[in-house]
Amino acid sequence: MEEKQLLTVHEMAEFLKVPASWLYRQNMITGPGSIPRIKLGKYVRYEKEKVIEWYRQKNMTLGI
């Protein structure tokens, strides 16, 4: 079974080629449709595959 790597805010921002501040703003949004993240105490981590799927679903909804 493959272990999933958790990415930090800065690692995820680098992968997405967006500023880390954009991800911090996304973290303030909660509920259905918000960016998938894992909270470990005060730390936030991301699974790359889940974020990619979130992006695809969000863009399909917007018709992009």
C-alpha positions as CSV (number, residue, x, y, z in Angstrom):
1,M,0.0,0.0,0.0
2,E,1.4,3.4,-1.0
3,E,1.8,6.1,1.6
4,K,0.5,9.5,0.5
5,Q,2.8,12.4,1.0
6,L,1.4,15.4,2.7
7,L,2.5,18.8,1.4
8,T,3.0,22.0,3.3
9,V,1.3,25.3,2.2
10,H,4.5,26.4,0.5
11,E,5.0,23.1,-1.2
12,M,1.4,23.0,-2.5
13,A,1.7,26.6,-3.6
14,E,4.8,25.9,-5.5
15,F,3.2,22.9,-7.2
16,L,0.1,25.0,-8.1
17,K,2.3,27.9,-9.1
18,V,0.3,30.3,-6.9
19,P,1.3,32.5,-4.0
20,A,1.1,30.9,-0.6
21,S,-1.2,33.8,0.4
22,W,-3.8,32.4,-2.1
23,L,-3.8,29.0,-0.3
24,Y,-4.1,30.8,3.1
25,R,-7.2,32.6,1.8
26,Q,-8.6,29.3,0.5
27,N,-8.1,27.8,3.9
28,M,-10.5,30.4,5.4
29,I,-13.3,29.0,3.2
30,T,-15.1,26.1,4.8
31,G,-17.9,23.7,3.9
32,P,-18.7,21.8,0.7
33,G,-16.5,22.8,-2.3
34,S,-13.6,24.1,-0.1
35,I,-10.1,23.1,-0.8
36,P,-9.3,19.7,0.7
37,R,-6.9,19.9,3.6
38,I,-5.8,18.1,6.7
39,K,-5.3,20.0,10.0
40,L,-2.7,18.7,12.3
41,G,-3.0,21.0,15.3
42,K,-2.1,24.4,14.0
43,Y,-0.5,23.0,10.8
44,V,-2.3,22.5,7.5
45,R,-1.3,19.8,5.0
46,Y,-2.5,18.8,1.6
47,E,-2.7,15.6,-0.4
48,K,-1.7,16.6,-4.0
49,E,-4.1,14.1,-5.6
50,K,-7.1,15.4,-3.7
51,V,-6.3,19.0,-4.5
52,I,-5.9,18.2,-8.2
53,E,-9.3,16.4,-8.1
54,W,-10.9,19.4,-6.3
55,Y,-9.5,21.7,-9.0
56,R,-10.9,19.6,-11.8
57,Q,-14.3,19.4,-10.2
58,K,-14.4,23.2,-9.5
59,N,-13.5,24.0,-13.1
60,M,-16.1,21.5,-14.5
61,T,-18.7,23.3,-12.4
62,L,-17.6,26.6,-13.8
63,G,-17.5,25.3,-17.3
64,I,-13.8,25.9,-17.7
